Amino acid sequence: MTAAAHPTLDALADRLGDRLVLPADPQWDAARSPWNLAIEQHPAAVATPGDVDELRALLDAARADRIQVAVQPSGHGASGTLDGTLLVRMSAFDGIDVDVAARTARIGAGVRMGRVLEALAGTGLVAMSGSSSVVNATAFTLGGGHSWFARSFGFGSSSLRAVELLTADGRHRWVGDADDPELMWALRGAGGAFGVVTAIEVDLHQAPVLTGGRIVFEGTDAAAVFRATVAAGRTAPDTLTLHAGAVRIPDVPQAPAELRGRTIVAVEAVELGESAAARAALDTIRAAGTVVLDTIRRIDVPALTTIAEEPTDPSPGFGWSVLADLDEEQVTRLVETWESPDAQAVMGLAFRVLGGALAAPPARHGIAGAVRETHIVSGHAMGVPALAEASRRAFEALDAALGVAASDRTFCTFLAPGVGYSGAYAESDVARAARVKATVDPEGRFRGNRDFT
Ligand SMILES: Cc1cc2nc3c(=O)[nH]c(=O)nc-3n(C[C@H](O)[C@H](O)[C@H](O)COP(=O)(O)OP(=O)(O)OC[C@H]3O[C@@H](n4cnc5c(N)ncnc54)[C@H](O)[C@@H]3O)c2cc1C
């Protein structure tokens, strides 16, 4: 579809200047690209509205030109479904307002998680944040969001108090449970297509003392360290979160010379507090291999996003993940499969220990509800076309290695491109969310990165 097919949108170009990018513009390719460079998307136009008036004008233009509106702050979760849409970036909505006494924060829809945590430095409070600094706080929360603190407080969406929302009828308002409980239920985990969220209000949680860091082991220790982490996770306090991972650093010039061709095995840990029980759990993991680096220490809130040392620049990636109940035998099989010649395309293998509050009904009702499985397992590969088929086969092999331990679901924020919400939630819940969508957006004006299938 060309820009000429959208006369109303084109007519906004003078008013919006470089806040509306059309296919003929020189910055088009940069504007349309998502963070995950493995995903191609071909929207009709890309807008970065400066305020709600501009957002409303864009929505009106999309309606007049009969195209859908898709909000994508950055595109870690890009799924390739946004062709022909008006793609909206939210970077101008960049306010953060922290109320320390009330333990709440209002966060603009353009704000990344790293900035939220910086705003909380020294307050003794944390927001529900995941492992990456560059993930958008609103996108994370609307997708459920698995946080370092999930074992204490459940999904990130369970801490969502209210949203400021522009709906298809042109209304812009704050919505909470007292206004529309059914909409809030759907927004807490499947929230990408009910309107444009311009800000969220979230609970902050008390964290006077935070401990965190990573323990790095020799590359040959993966199976032993994974087994020890599974065992430690069974009895660890809910205040302690454990992630275990192994990464094969490719032998390519882009990788640091000293790491090329090596395997890094690491356990990342965050504790809300500093307890003897957590220290004992970490000591059993340390004893499972040869420790080459140990950064576990007291940390301030902003340091949460540095623990996992995840990439912050856009990069291409293929991913796979599944909720599972791991035991020592399964985790051993998983590592053996990952180390086999058949799975060499998969660069990283990881799992996170779940349980605690995540296994209980959420504090605030939402489609992202209790998770029965004890772990989430994931793999990632470089998202280059030459590796697509080998990665797909390797992910299948990893899934098969888990056998009956694997479920058929994952977290919404970890869903692979092209998979609908039923890859994360029960079909009856997806149908319920679809009914909410039909009520609030009867023309289907908004398009999320997931379908209600
Ligand atoms: C390195 C890395 C680390 C990660 N760590 C974690 C983690 O620890 N825990 C976890 O749960 N996930 C994690 N993720 C996954 C990430 O949370 C998802 O990809 C999620 O989609 C957010 O990505 P994003 O901020 O780029 O949002 P986008 O991909 O830009 O947006 C995702 C979707 O959210 C909806 N949306 C976003 N903003 C709005 C809005 N203002 N109004 C309406 N709808 C909106 C849209 O449907 C949009 O397509 C990680 C991803 C990466 C790449």
The ligand as an SDF file (V2000), in Angstrom:
LIG
                    3D

 53 58  0  0  0  0  0  0  0  0999 V2000
   16.5870   -8.2800   26.0660 C   0  0  0  0  0  0  0  0  0  0  0  0
   15.1520   -8.5230   26.4370 C   0  0  0  0  0  0  0  0  0  0  0  0
   14.8110   -8.7630   27.7670 C   0  0  0  0  0  0  0  0  0  0  0  0
   13.4870   -8.9840   28.1450 C   0  0  0  0  0  0  0  0  0  0  0  0
   13.2010   -9.2510   29.4520 N   0  0  0  0  0  0  0  0  0  0  0  0
   11.9130   -9.4900   29.8110 C   0  0  0  0  0  0  0  0  0  0  0  0
   11.5720   -9.7830   31.1710 C   0  0  0  0  0  0  0  0  0  0  0  0
   12.4200   -9.8490   32.0540 O   0  0  0  0  0  0  0  0  0  0  0  0
   10.2710  -10.0010   31.4480 N   0  0  0  0  0  0  0  0  0  0  0  0
    9.2920   -9.9550   30.4950 C   0  0  0  0  0  0  0  0  0  0  0  0
    8.1220  -10.1520   30.8040 O   0  0  0  0  0  0  0  0  0  0  0  0
    9.5960   -9.6690   29.2110 N   0  0  0  0  0  0  0  0  0  0  0  0
   10.8590   -9.4580   28.8560 C   0  0  0  0  0  0  0  0  0  0  0  0
   11.1540   -9.1850   27.5470 N   0  0  0  0  0  0  0  0  0  0  0  0
   10.0810   -9.1750   26.5590 C   0  0  0  0  0  0  0  0  0  0  0  0
    9.4390   -7.7960   26.4580 C   0  0  0  0  0  0  0  0  0  0  0  0
    8.8370   -7.4460   27.6840 O   0  0  0  0  0  0  0  0  0  0  0  0
    8.3740   -7.8760   25.3920 C   0  0  0  0  0  0  0  0  0  0  0  0
    9.0250   -8.0020   24.1580 O   0  0  0  0  0  0  0  0  0  0  0  0
    7.3400   -6.7580   25.3970 C   0  0  0  0  0  0  0  0  0  0  0  0
    6.6100   -6.8730   24.2070 O   0  0  0  0  0  0  0  0  0  0  0  0
    7.8300   -5.3510   25.5340 C   0  0  0  0  0  0  0  0  0  0  0  0
    8.6920   -4.9700   24.5180 O   0  0  0  0  0  0  0  0  0  0  0  0
    8.7730   -3.4580   24.0420 P   0  0  0  0  0  0  0  0  0  0  0  0
    8.9380   -2.5760   25.2040 O   0  0  0  0  0  0  0  0  0  0  0  0
    9.7550   -3.3260   22.9550 O   0  0  0  0  0  0  0  0  0  0  0  0
    7.3220   -3.2530   23.4720 O   0  0  0  0  0  0  0  0  0  0  0  0
    6.7480   -3.3240   21.9370 P   0  0  0  0  0  0  0  0  0  0  0  0
    7.2420   -4.5640   21.3270 O   0  0  0  0  0  0  0  0  0  0  0  0
    7.1430   -2.0280   21.3100 O   0  0  0  0  0  0  0  0  0  0  0  0
    5.2420   -3.3690   22.2550 O   0  0  0  0  0  0  0  0  0  0  0  0
    4.6040   -4.5910   22.5670 C   0  0  0  0  0  0  0  0  0  0  0  0
    3.1030   -4.4500   22.3760 C   0  0  0  0  0  0  0  0  0  0  0  0
    2.5430   -3.8120   23.5260 O   0  0  0  0  0  0  0  0  0  0  0  0
    1.3780   -3.0680   23.1370 C   0  0  0  0  0  0  0  0  0  0  0  0
    1.5860   -1.6850   23.5750 N   0  0  0  0  0  0  0  0  0  0  0  0
    2.7480   -1.1220   23.9230 C   0  0  0  0  0  0  0  0  0  0  0  0
    2.5640    0.1440   24.3220 N   0  0  0  0  0  0  0  0  0  0  0  0
    1.2510    0.3980   24.1960 C   0  0  0  0  0  0  0  0  0  0  0  0
    0.4440    1.5440   24.4390 C   0  0  0  0  0  0  0  0  0  0  0  0
    0.9640    2.6830   24.8870 N   0  0  0  0  0  0  0  0  0  0  0  0
   -0.8810    1.4640   24.1900 N   0  0  0  0  0  0  0  0  0  0  0  0
   -1.4260    0.3100   23.7340 C   0  0  0  0  0  0  0  0  0  0  0  0
   -0.7070   -0.8060   23.4940 N   0  0  0  0  0  0  0  0  0  0  0  0
    0.6220   -0.7640   23.7170 C   0  0  0  0  0  0  0  0  0  0  0  0
    1.2520   -3.2080   21.6260 C   0  0  0  0  0  0  0  0  0  0  0  0
    0.3620   -4.2590   21.3180 O   0  0  0  0  0  0  0  0  0  0  0  0
    2.6670   -3.5880   21.2070 C   0  0  0  0  0  0  0  0  0  0  0  0
    2.7230   -4.3250   20.0100 O   0  0  0  0  0  0  0  0  0  0  0  0
   12.4740   -8.9660   27.1610 C   0  0  0  0  0  0  0  0  0  0  0  0
   12.7970   -8.7150   25.8170 C   0  0  0  0  0  0  0  0  0  0  0  0
   14.1250   -8.5290   25.4520 C   0  0  0  0  0  0  0  0  0  0  0  0
   14.4530   -8.3220   23.9980 C   0  0  0  0  0  0  0  0  0  0  0  0
  1  2  1  0
  2  3  1  0
  2 52  2  0
  3  4  2  0
  4  5  1  0
  4 50  1  0
  5  6  2  0
  6  7  1  0
  6 13  1  0
  7  8  2  0
  7  9  1  0
  9 10  1  0
 10 11  2  0
 10 12  1  0
 12 13  2  0
 13 14  1  0
 14 15  1  0
 14 50  1  0
 15 16  1  0
 16 17  1  0
 16 18  1  0
 18 19  1  0
 18 20  1  0
 20 21  1  0
 20 22  1  0
 22 23  1  0
 23 24  1  0
 24 25  2  0
 24 26  1  0
 24 27  1  0
 27 28  1  0
 28 29  2  0
 28 30  1  0
 28 31  1  0
 31 32  1  0
 32 33  1  0
 33 34  1  0
 33 48  1  0
 34 35  1  0
 35 36  1  0
 35 46  1  0
 36 37  1  0
 36 45  1  0
 37 38  2  0
 38 39  1  0
 39 40  1  0
 39 45  2  0
 40 41  1  0
 40 42  2  0
 42 43  1  0
 43 44  2  0
 44 45  1  0
 46 47  1  0
 46 48  1  0
 48 49  1  0
 50 51  2  0
 51 52  1  0
 52 53  1  0
M  END
$$$$
